[in-house]
Amino acid sequence: MYQERPASPLDTQSFSVPIGAALFPKEIQLPPRPWFELMYGKDNVRRYTVMPHGGHFASMEEPDLLIGEVRAFSGTVR
C-alpha cells in the first residue's frame, strides 16, 4: 500500500499484511518505527530502514538504494 500522506495512529484500520518502510531523510515526514508498529501491528512491520540520503523522488534520486531495499523487503515475504 502506498499512501501520499500517512494516516493517523488513531485510525482504527487493521492490516494483516507485511509492511516495509524505507524513509529517506529529505522527505517531509519521517514517522518513527513505533508509529508504524502501532498503525500496522508490530509483527507486520518486516523492515524499517532509514536511508542515508534521498528524498520524496527516491526512484529518481537514489534508484540503487531504493531497489536494494525493495529486494531486501521482498526476501522477508517469500
C-alpha positions as CSV (number, residue, x, y, z in Angstrom):
1,M,0.0,0.0,0.0
2,Y,1.3,3.4,-0.8
3,Q,0.0,6.5,0.9
4,E,0.9,10.0,0.0
5,R,0.1,11.2,3.5
6,P,0.4,8.8,6.4
7,A,-2.8,8.0,8.3
8,S,-3.1,8.8,11.9
9,P,-2.1,6.2,14.5
10,L,-5.6,6.8,15.9
11,D,-7.3,5.4,12.8
12,T,-9.0,2.1,13.5
13,Q,-7.9,0.4,10.3
14,S,-6.5,-3.1,10.8
15,F,-3.9,-4.6,8.5
16,S,-2.6,-8.2,8.4
17,V,-0.1,-7.8,5.5
18,P,3.7,-7.4,5.7
19,I,4.8,-3.8,5.8
20,G,8.2,-2.3,4.8
21,A,9.2,1.3,5.3
22,A,12.1,3.0,3.5
23,L,12.5,6.5,4.9
24,F,14.6,9.0,3.0
25,P,15.9,11.9,5.1
26,K,14.9,14.7,2.8
27,E,11.2,13.6,3.0
28,I,8.9,15.9,4.8
29,Q,7.7,13.4,7.4
30,L,9.8,10.6,9.0
31,P,7.5,8.6,11.2
32,P,9.3,6.6,13.9
33,R,9.1,2.8,13.9
34,P,6.8,2.7,16.9
35,W,4.3,4.7,14.8
36,F,4.3,2.0,12.1
37,E,4.0,-0.8,14.7
38,L,1.0,0.9,16.2
39,M,-0.6,1.5,12.9
40,Y,0.1,-1.8,11.2
41,G,0.9,-4.2,14.0
42,K,4.3,-5.0,15.4
43,D,4.5,-8.4,13.7
44,N,3.6,-6.9,10.3
45,V,6.5,-4.4,10.2
46,R,9.1,-6.5,8.5
47,R,11.5,-3.7,7.6
48,Y,12.0,-0.2,8.7
49,T,15.0,1.4,7.1
50,V,16.3,5.0,7.4
51,M,18.2,5.6,4.2
52,P,21.5,7.5,4.2
53,H,20.3,10.1,1.7
54,G,17.5,10.9,-0.8
55,G,14.0,12.4,-0.7
56,H,10.5,12.1,-2.0
57,F,11.6,11.2,-5.5
58,A,13.8,8.3,-4.3
59,S,13.3,6.3,-7.5
60,M,15.0,9.1,-9.5
61,E,17.4,10.4,-6.8
62,E,18.6,7.1,-5.3
63,P,17.4,4.2,-7.5
64,D,20.1,1.8,-6.3
65,L,19.3,2.4,-2.6
66,L,15.5,2.0,-3.3
67,I,15.8,-1.2,-5.3
68,G,18.1,-2.7,-2.8
69,E,15.6,-2.0,-0.1
70,V,12.7,-3.4,-2.2
71,R,14.7,-6.5,-2.8
72,A,15.5,-6.9,0.9
73,F,11.9,-6.5,1.8
74,S,10.8,-9.0,-0.8
75,G,13.1,-11.5,0.8
76,T,11.1,-11.3,4.0
77,V,7.8,-12.3,2.4
78,R,8.7,-15.3,0.3
